Amino acid sequence: MTHKHPVYRRIVVKVGTNVITGRDGKLDPAILDSLTAQIAALMASGVEVILVTSGAVGAGRGIVSLAGNLTPVETRQVLAATGQIRLINAYNDRFEKHGMTGAQLLVTKGDFRDRQHYLNMRTCFEALLQQKIVPIVNENDAVAVTELMFTDNDELSGLIASMLQVDGHIILSNVDGLFDMQTEGHPVIEEIDPGSKNFSQYIRPGKSEFGRGGMLTKCTIAHKLSRLGITVHIANGTTPGILQTIVHGGKTGTKFIAQKPEHSRKRWIALSEGLEKGAVIINQGAIDALTSGERATSLLPVGITGVEGSFQRGDVIRICSSDGKVIGYGMASCSAEKAHTTMGQKGHKPVIHYDHLYIVP
């Protein structure tokens, strides 16, 4: 059943390389026409849209013929840097035909590492949306090599979805959704409850043609976001009118149903896995207190038995048991030095306040 009014007010649309590039790896003009027309129509009806797009390397393949012997990393950097201009122009020229303006944001994983950077970025997005400009986001592939790389743009779009508290996150791929591998004919699974854990049974191994992240990445991110109160759809970006269908409540692809949303700072912390600046090791008493779920508990120095890394107040840190198991993540209320000097002692302020604590389920 589709609704007359949009069911979402603000969405992130993530477009995979395999949606906008053809078999030859070059940009597909017809798909770009369709997606930009759909986004323009949604924005005209009052929906705010943030577009996260891959495809710079594919766009670069269409313009550069590389000479000499470049390493694979150099090749990727050259294609990404030249292709990015073509990619952004391909979108912007089309948005202009609908009387709209696009803006380019290139980000790396490092941009999400500290709260100040994060807030600066959020302010920029909010200002663009207020001006009815479409933020077009891509990973800064020319500089983000190896450790600074996101798993792929699925992870990046998930961070942005959480940062801007969108109510819908649409991942467009070149498949129709998640398939139920247990049932004959492998039908698409229409809905997944945030309580369910075992996705691997639904997923065929193997990555999508040109992308870095396979279906498992998409599912993990979808599951995380659904637990933060964001409804996630995995759908086929080449299906005509796909965005309109989803935003007006139509059934298509796989939908991860959202749970009640978390406090916004907690959302940022929950998605910071892999970005943390250090860790604290805690004893069993502290683990029991944090995980009992009976009441909200801050992490006090008395429960800490070790401090790792050099973090400052406001950085995300990992909370581990003595055997290295991750209990959760949190935003440090003090520096690593302070945590070290007060550890094991009573009567000190929390190292992580419960508002800024995210316990891994």
LOKOL-325262 format. One record per residue (C-alpha): x, y, z. Coordinates in Angstrom, 2 decimals. Layout:
residues N
((X, Y, Z))
...
end
This chain:
residues 361
((0.00, 0.00, 0.00))
((1.45, 3.37, -0.93))
((0.66, 6.54, 0.96))
((-0.22, 9.88, -0.55))
((2.17, 11.63, 1.81))
((5.83, 10.61, 2.17))
((6.47, 8.28, 5.12))
((9.94, 9.81, 5.63))
((10.92, 13.46, 6.11))
((14.68, 13.05, 5.73))
((16.54, 10.24, 4.00))
((20.01, 9.19, 3.00))
((20.12, 7.52, -0.42))
((23.26, 5.47, -0.97))
((23.94, 4.59, -4.60))
((26.38, 1.77, -5.28))
((28.89, 1.75, -8.12))
((27.07, -1.19, -9.67))
((23.85, 0.86, -9.94))
((25.22, 3.81, -11.90))
((27.92, 2.11, -13.96))
((27.25, -0.29, -16.80))
((29.00, -3.57, -17.57))
((31.90, -1.63, -19.09))
((32.46, 0.18, -15.79))
((31.44, 3.55, -17.26))
((28.61, 5.78, -16.00))
((25.09, 4.89, -17.15))
((23.31, 8.12, -18.23))
((19.77, 6.67, -18.19))
((20.06, 5.51, -14.56))
((21.52, 8.88, -13.53))
((18.60, 10.62, -15.28))
((16.11, 8.45, -13.41))
((17.69, 8.79, -9.94))
((18.12, 12.56, -10.13))
((14.54, 13.02, -11.39))
((13.26, 10.93, -8.47))
((15.34, 12.85, -5.91))
((14.20, 16.19, -7.38))
((10.55, 15.08, -7.13))
((11.02, 13.95, -3.53))
((12.65, 17.25, -2.58))
((9.83, 19.14, -4.27))
((7.39, 17.23, -2.05))
((9.27, 18.32, 1.08))
((11.53, 15.32, 1.69))
((15.15, 16.17, 2.53))
((17.58, 13.96, 0.63))
((21.28, 13.37, 1.23))
((22.89, 11.49, -1.65))
((25.89, 9.27, -0.96))
((27.33, 8.02, -4.21))
((30.11, 5.71, -5.26))
((31.35, 5.61, -8.84))
((34.25, 8.05, -9.08))
((36.63, 5.29, -10.13))
((34.09, 4.08, -12.72))
((33.66, 7.61, -14.02))
((37.45, 7.94, -14.26))
((37.63, 4.78, -16.36))
((35.47, 6.54, -18.89))
((37.87, 9.49, -19.35))
((41.44, 8.47, -18.61))
((43.58, 5.97, -20.45))
((46.49, 5.34, -18.13))
((50.03, 5.24, -19.48))
((53.18, 3.92, -17.78))
((53.24, 1.48, -14.89))
((51.16, 2.69, -11.96))
((50.62, 0.61, -8.85))
((47.02, -0.50, -8.16))
((46.74, 2.19, -5.45))
((48.03, 4.92, -7.78))
((45.66, 3.76, -10.52))
((42.73, 3.95, -8.12))
((43.80, 7.42, -6.94))
((44.15, 8.79, -10.48))
((40.83, 7.33, -11.59))
((39.08, 8.55, -8.42))
((40.49, 12.07, -8.58))
((39.68, 12.58, -12.28))
((36.42, 10.64, -12.14))
((35.10, 12.58, -9.15))
((34.75, 15.74, -11.28))
((32.85, 13.88, -13.95))
((30.66, 12.13, -11.38))
((29.67, 15.31, -9.55))
((29.03, 17.11, -12.84))
((26.89, 14.22, -14.06))
((24.64, 14.66, -11.04))
((24.74, 18.44, -10.87))
((23.94, 19.00, -14.56))
((20.88, 16.81, -14.12))
((19.77, 18.47, -10.88))
((20.03, 21.86, -12.60))
((17.53, 20.68, -15.23))
((15.08, 20.29, -12.33))
((15.93, 23.75, -11.00))
((18.05, 22.39, -8.18))
((21.63, 22.74, -6.99))
((23.98, 20.02, -5.79))
((26.91, 20.42, -3.39))
((29.96, 18.16, -3.13))
((31.28, 16.77, 0.15))
((34.32, 14.49, 0.12))
((35.01, 12.79, 3.42))
((37.37, 10.26, 4.98))
((37.00, 8.08, 8.04))
((39.18, 10.53, 9.95))
((36.45, 13.17, 9.69))
((34.29, 11.17, 12.10))
((36.98, 10.63, 14.70))
((36.51, 13.57, 17.00))
((33.39, 15.34, 18.14))
((34.43, 18.78, 16.81))
((34.99, 17.57, 13.26))
((31.77, 15.64, 13.47))
((29.78, 18.69, 14.60))
((31.36, 20.90, 11.90))
((30.31, 18.38, 9.29))
((26.80, 18.13, 10.70))
((26.42, 21.93, 10.66))
((27.42, 21.98, 6.99))
((24.87, 19.30, 6.04))
((22.09, 21.02, 7.98))
((22.84, 24.37, 6.29))
((22.75, 22.78, 2.80))
((19.44, 21.04, 3.50))
((17.96, 24.25, 4.86))
((18.88, 25.92, 1.54))
((17.22, 23.06, -0.41))
((20.60, 22.05, -1.86))
((21.32, 18.35, -2.38))
((24.48, 17.26, -0.51))
((26.31, 14.79, -2.78))
((28.77, 12.84, -0.68))
((31.57, 10.46, -1.58))
((34.55, 9.05, 0.19))
((37.67, 11.05, -0.65))
((39.16, 8.12, -2.56))
((42.18, 10.03, -3.79))
((43.54, 10.43, -0.24))
((41.77, 7.67, 1.72))
((44.03, 4.71, 1.23))
((43.94, 1.52, 3.34))
((43.46, 2.30, 7.02))
((41.46, 5.47, 6.39))
((39.16, 3.72, 3.94))
((35.62, 2.92, 4.92))
((34.60, -0.68, 4.32))
((32.86, 1.13, 1.49))
((30.24, 3.83, 1.10))
((27.69, 1.69, 2.96))
((29.60, 2.39, 6.15))
((30.02, 6.07, 5.29))
((26.33, 6.51, 4.50))
((25.46, 4.77, 7.77))
((27.54, 7.25, 9.74))
((25.87, 10.16, 7.94))
((22.39, 8.69, 8.45))
((23.06, 8.45, 12.16))
((24.69, 11.89, 12.37))
((21.76, 13.66, 10.69))
((19.10, 11.58, 12.47))
((17.37, 10.66, 9.24))
((14.27, 8.50, 9.47))
((14.97, 6.43, 6.36))
((18.20, 5.07, 4.89))
((17.98, 3.58, 1.42))
((20.83, 1.42, 0.12))
((20.54, 0.99, -3.63))
((22.35, -1.99, -5.09))
((21.91, -3.99, -8.32))
((19.99, -6.76, -6.53))
((16.38, -6.72, -5.37))
((17.16, -7.12, -1.67))
((18.06, -9.99, 0.64))
((17.08, -13.43, -0.57))
((15.79, -16.19, 1.66))
((18.26, -18.95, 0.84))
((16.29, -21.43, 3.01))
((13.13, -21.29, 0.88))
((12.65, -22.73, -2.57))
((12.88, -20.13, -5.33))
((14.88, -17.85, -2.97))
((12.23, -15.13, -2.56))
((13.19, -11.63, -1.40))
((12.77, -11.19, 2.35))
((10.39, -8.26, 2.75))
((11.06, -7.35, 6.38))
((13.71, -8.03, 9.01))
((13.11, -7.38, 12.67))
((15.88, -5.55, 14.56))
((15.93, -8.41, 17.06))
((17.14, -10.97, 14.51))
((20.84, -11.78, 14.52))
((21.65, -14.38, 11.94))
((21.84, -12.77, 8.50))
((24.48, -15.03, 7.04))
((21.83, -17.63, 6.24))
((20.22, -15.19, 3.80))
((23.33, -14.08, 2.05))
((25.12, -15.63, -0.84))
((28.85, -15.30, -0.50))
((30.58, -13.11, -3.08))
((30.82, -9.36, -3.49))
((28.94, -7.12, -5.86))
((30.65, -6.61, -9.19))
((32.68, -3.42, -8.70))
((31.97, -2.51, -5.07))
((34.17, -3.11, -2.04))
((31.40, -4.17, 0.35))
((29.25, -7.24, -0.03))
((25.76, -7.89, 1.30))
((27.03, -8.81, 4.75))
((28.43, -5.28, 5.24))
((25.10, -3.82, 4.15))
((23.20, -6.03, 6.58))
((25.44, -5.31, 9.52))
((25.04, -1.57, 8.94))
((21.30, -1.89, 8.33))
((20.94, -3.82, 11.58))
((22.94, -1.25, 13.54))
((20.94, 1.66, 12.14))
((17.60, -0.07, 12.72))
((18.58, -0.41, 16.38))
((19.23, 3.35, 16.42))
((15.71, 4.12, 15.23))
((16.38, 4.42, 11.49))
((14.40, 2.32, 9.00))
((16.73, 0.83, 6.37))
((15.83, -0.44, 2.91))
((18.05, -2.51, 0.62))
((16.60, -2.31, -2.87))
((17.41, -2.38, -6.58))
((18.48, 1.05, -7.82))
((17.80, 0.14, -11.45))
((14.08, -0.44, -10.79))
((12.08, 2.50, -12.24))
((10.63, 4.81, -9.57))
((12.28, 2.85, -6.74))
((12.81, 5.87, -4.44))
((9.24, 7.11, -4.90))
((7.88, 3.64, -4.12))
((9.91, 3.33, -0.90))
((9.30, 6.87, 0.36))
((5.56, 6.49, -0.19))
((5.42, 3.25, 1.79))
((5.29, 0.77, -1.12))
((6.61, -2.76, -0.70))
((9.88, -3.40, -2.48))
((13.28, -4.79, -1.53))
((14.14, -5.69, 2.06))
((13.14, -3.42, 4.93))
((14.89, -3.44, 8.31))
((12.30, -2.23, 10.80))
((13.46, 0.51, 13.18))
((13.45, 0.29, 16.94))
((12.83, 3.26, 19.20))
((15.59, 5.83, 18.57))
((18.56, 6.38, 20.86))
((19.84, 9.66, 22.26))
((21.80, 11.37, 19.41))
((25.20, 11.35, 21.07))
((24.77, 7.67, 21.79))
((24.06, 7.10, 18.11))
((27.40, 8.64, 17.19))
((29.19, 6.46, 19.75))
((27.37, 3.31, 18.61))
((28.67, 3.79, 15.08))
((32.25, 4.58, 16.10))
((33.54, 1.02, 16.03))
((37.02, 1.06, 14.47))
((37.40, 4.80, 15.14))
((38.16, 4.63, 18.85))
((41.34, 6.29, 20.13))
((42.05, 3.95, 23.05))
((40.54, 1.53, 25.53))
((39.88, 0.87, 29.19))
((39.98, -2.62, 30.68))
((37.37, -3.19, 33.39))
((36.86, -5.81, 36.11))
((33.98, -8.27, 36.39))
((32.13, -6.11, 38.94))
((32.07, -3.18, 36.50))
((31.01, -5.48, 33.63))
((28.08, -6.77, 35.71))
((27.05, -3.24, 36.67))
((27.15, -1.95, 33.06))
((25.42, -4.94, 31.47))
((22.73, -5.73, 34.07))
((20.34, -3.34, 32.34))
((18.46, -2.78, 35.61))
((19.55, 0.81, 35.94))
((21.71, 3.26, 34.03))
((25.28, 3.03, 35.34))
((28.30, 5.19, 34.53))
((31.78, 3.68, 34.31))
((33.71, 4.74, 37.40))
((37.52, 4.61, 37.84))
((37.13, 2.03, 40.62))
((36.13, -0.62, 38.06))
((39.04, 0.09, 35.69))
((42.11, -2.17, 35.75))
((43.96, -0.87, 32.69))
((44.13, 2.05, 30.23))
((45.36, 1.81, 26.63))
((46.11, 4.42, 23.96))
((46.26, 8.18, 24.31))
((42.79, 9.65, 24.28))
((41.46, 13.05, 25.27))
((38.15, 14.05, 26.79))
((35.46, 13.74, 24.09))
((37.16, 10.90, 22.20))
((35.48, 7.56, 21.68))
((37.11, 4.69, 23.57))
((36.54, 0.95, 23.72))
((35.54, -0.81, 26.95))
((36.99, -4.33, 27.27))
((37.10, -7.19, 29.72))
((40.46, -8.53, 30.90))
((40.34, -11.22, 28.18))
((39.94, -8.57, 25.46))
((36.21, -9.01, 24.77))
((34.58, -5.70, 23.75))
((31.82, -4.77, 26.22))
((30.97, -1.45, 24.60))
((32.08, 1.99, 23.47))
((31.84, 5.32, 25.17))
((32.87, 8.96, 25.05))
((35.66, 9.64, 27.53))
((34.93, 12.30, 30.19))
((38.66, 12.68, 30.87))
((42.07, 12.08, 29.28))
((43.91, 8.75, 29.29))
((46.39, 10.18, 31.83))
((43.60, 11.11, 34.25))
((41.93, 7.71, 33.80))
((45.28, 6.08, 34.54))
((45.98, 8.06, 37.72))
((42.49, 7.45, 39.18))
((41.97, 3.82, 38.11))
((40.99, 1.40, 40.88))
((40.16, 4.31, 43.23))
((36.80, 5.21, 44.75))
((35.25, 8.66, 44.97))
((36.18, 9.96, 41.51))
((34.01, 11.23, 38.66))
((32.97, 8.74, 35.96))
((35.43, 8.05, 33.12))
((32.37, 7.49, 30.89))
((28.98, 8.93, 31.80))
((26.03, 6.62, 31.14))
((24.54, 9.08, 28.63))
((27.66, 8.54, 26.53))
((27.87, 4.80, 26.89))
((26.92, 2.20, 24.29))
((26.92, -1.43, 25.41))
((27.40, -4.01, 22.66))
((24.41, -6.37, 22.62))
end
